[in-house]
């Protein structure tokens, strides 16, 4: 492995750094974006229980807020439930934008890695081929195996760049879809909460 990296030339350094960053982002997002962490299934039943028992005081709402990203969104509405539907909706939307931004954290960086690593690989390959033909121009054709080996080594950069870019692109698209699904579900739960608190829907 070290010999392959060495043969790839100096451009392998940023490609390796990109691969480390991509793996760190993918691991962190896989852990953070778990459905049960973002949308705990027991949260809504807990809120309805507190609502039925008239226990939705400030301390209970603080517990809801700190429980999960969905809890933060719903707590914003609960704190403003006395001020009408529009105020509840506005406060939920404000916090919802903040939560969505947190769910999308590092995804731009992962997308940038997916876009830039093939270019880094191509640049390394072009640089390697230039050096091969420069050597031929100064020393003559010589042994054809030298040319083929030089081109083979130059292509290592392109292969390495694609090896990093392909999984990065896959996980970038995957995480985008996961975030979209979480946001839609949070919107549904928020609207449900608003309708019940404002007496426009029966509690289920």
Protein Blocks (a to p, Z undefined) as FASTA:
>chain_A
ZZmmmmnojmlmmmmmmmmmmmmmmmmmmmmmpmklmmgfklmmmmmmmmmnopacfklm
mmmmmmpmklmmmmmmmmmmmnojklmmmmmmmmmmmmmmmmmgoklmmmmmmmmmmmmm
mmmmmmmmmmmmmmmmmnonmjmklmmmmmmmmmmmmmmmmmmmmmmmmmmmmmmmmmmm
mmmmmmmmmmmmmmmmnopaccZZ
